[in-house]
Amino acid sequence: MQQPPPAQRIRLRYFKQGPARFASQQDFARAFERALRRAHTPMAYSSGFSPHPRISYSNSVPTGVASRAEYLEIALARPIDPELARAELNRVLPRGFQIMAAVEADGGALAESLTHSLWGIELGVAGLAEATAVFLAADEVIVRRMGKSGVREFNVRETVVALEAESGAALLRAVTGPGKIVARPSDVLAGLCAVSPALAIPGVPLATRLAQGSWVDGQVHDLFGPSESLG
């Protein structure tokens, strides 16, 4: 069945925090679609034999990583106030997910605006500042990651555009951008350990995506609100 074109698109920024960070992207998608139904959001649907809500997800964080800057867009069958949509969805979303901002989409491709991410990684280990300096001075830092097709090696240094240790090495802030493989916080930590084998990182540090957007003049220009910067 042919569906009419959407009457409006709304862009949402949401948090993923606390125990919710262990939910996969598929888990979130199911929870979000349930929330749309419970909030009576007038969704636009795809055409064909199995219509589904028109939702565009982009650049989800790895499972176990928190985020303050996740984005998605929804297409609606009739126009509504974005703030009303935000309030109604927050009323029914599971704990740990919260929509922080909602605006009418400008028509541009969402993924094209989300080229860089600012990460905060809680560490508090000795020697982090020194390892950071060695990492930044290197032209190549090879790390390994296990994927569906086996172990892959890649140069994580080419994807890290900024890196600094803050507050006496209690927090590592990293900006990652495009590369052959999209770098995760765990890849950055693996790279630090590769250039500084004596660096002891206990357990699995808490990582949070602090901002997502374009990288201009030393700042990640987020799609909502003020930009985040390093230095």
N, C-alpha and C positions, 0 to 999 in steps of 0.2 A: 504493500500500500504506500502510495506517495504521500509524504507528509509536507505541510506548508513550511516555508522557510521560517526560522526563528524571528520573533518580533523584537527580541532584546538579548544581549549577552552581558553577563555580570562577572566581573573578575573578583576573586576572593583571595585574601591572604589569611592563612590559618596557622595556629600553633600545634605542635605535637610534643607533649612533654609528660614527665612522670612515667608511670607504667605504660602509657599509650605509646611510648617510643619503641616498644617491643612489638607493636602491631606492624605487620607487613603492609606494603602498599595495597595489596589485594584485600587485606582485612579492612583497611580504611575505606577503600572504594565501596565495599559492601555496606559498611556502617554509614557512609555518607549517603548512599542511595536510599537506605532505610530512613535516614533523617529527612531527606527531601520529601518522601511520601508522608511522613508523620507531620511535617511542617506545611503540607498542602502547597508546595512550591509548584507553580504552573509550568512544568518542564516541557520543552520541545523534544520531540522524539525523532529518531532516525527513520528512514524509509526502509521498506523491505518486509520480509516475512516475520522477522523477530525484532520489532522496534525496541530501542533502548534509549534511555535519557542521553541527551547530547551534553557530555561532560568532557572537558579537555584537562588532563592532568599533565604536569610537567616536572621533570627533574626531582623525583622523590628522594628523600634521604635514605641511606641504608637502614635496615632494621636494627634497632638498638640505639640509634642516634636521635637526639631531640632536635627540634627546630622551632625557630620563631619566624620563619620566612618560607613557608610552603605556599604554592599558588595553584589555583585551578580556575577554570571558567565554566559557567553553566549557560546553556541557551534556553530561553524561555518562550512559551507560546504566546504570552501577553506581557506587556511591560509592567513592572512593579518597582517600588522604591527599594534600591539596594540595601538601605539600612534596615528596612522591614524584613527583607530576606535574611540578613545577617542575624537579627534578633530572634527570628523564628527558628532558624537552624541551630543557633546556640542553645536554645531551649530544649532541643531534643538530641543533640549530639552526645556521644558517650564522654565520660570524664576523661580529661587529658587532651581532647581536641577542642579548640576554640577558634572561631572566626574573628579575627581582629580588625579586619577592614573589608569593605565591599564597595566597588565602584562600577559604573557602567563601562564595559570594555570599549577601547577606542578603535577596534577593528584590526590592530596589528597582531601579528603572530606572537603568542605568549612566549614560546620557546626562544625566539630570536632576541627577546629582551632579557633572558636569564642566562647570561654567558659565564658569570663568575659567582662564586660563593665565598662568604666570609664565615670561617669556622672558629669557634672557641673550644679549646680542649683543656680540661682541668687535669693538671699533672702534679706540680709541686715536687719535682725531682731535681737532685743536684746535677749540675753540668749541662742543663738544658740550654742556657744562653750560649755556651761555647759550641754545643752541637749545632745550634741554629746558625751560628756564624760559619761553621764549616760547610753546612748544607748549602747556604746561599752562595758560597764561594765556588762551589762545584759546578762543572758544566753538565755533568751526568750523574744521576743517582739511580741505580737499577734496583727495583724491588720486584717481589713475586706476589701474585695473588691467585688463589684458587678460584676457578670459575666452573661453569657447567661443562666446558670442554677440556678441563684440566688446568694445569698451572701455566700462567702467563707471566712473562717478564716485560716490564716497560720502564721507561725513564720518567720517574715521578718529578724530577727537577724541572722538566719542561712545562709542567702544568701548574707549578707553584709560583705565583707572581709576587707574593709578599709573605713574609714569615717573621714573627717576633715573639719573644718571651716577655711576659709582663709580670709585675708584682712579685719580684723575687722568684721567678720561674713557677709561680702557682698557676699561671694560665698561658697557654700557647695560642696565638691567633695566627691563622693562615688564610690566605686568599688563593683559591684554586680557579683555574680557567680551562679553556678548551685544550684538548690533547688527544692523542690516539686512544687513550682510555681516560674516562672521567675519574680524577683522583678523589679518594675518600679520605676522611681523617685518619683511618688506620693505615693508609698508604703513606701519608705524610710521616706518621710515627715510625713506620718501617724504614722510611728513608733516613730519618734522624738516627735510628739505631744502626743503619748500614754505614753511615759516615762516622759514627761515634759508638763503637761496639761496647764501650764501658757504660753507656747510658742504660740505667736500669728503670724500666717503666713497669710499675706494679699493676697487675690485674688488667682490667679493661677500663681505661679512663672515660669519663663522661664527656661526650662531644655534643656540641649544639651548633646548628646552622644559625648564625646571627643575622645574616642578610643575604639577599640574592638579587642580582641585577647585572648592570654593566660596570666595567672597571674604567674609570676616567679620573686622571690626575690624582692617583693614590687613594681613590675612594670607590667603594661598591655603591653605585647609585641604585637604591632600592626602588621598586615600583610604587611603594606607598611611603609617605613620610620622609624624614631626613635621611641623608646618606650616612653610611658607616665608613670610617677611615682607619688606616693603620699609620702609626707614627704620630 
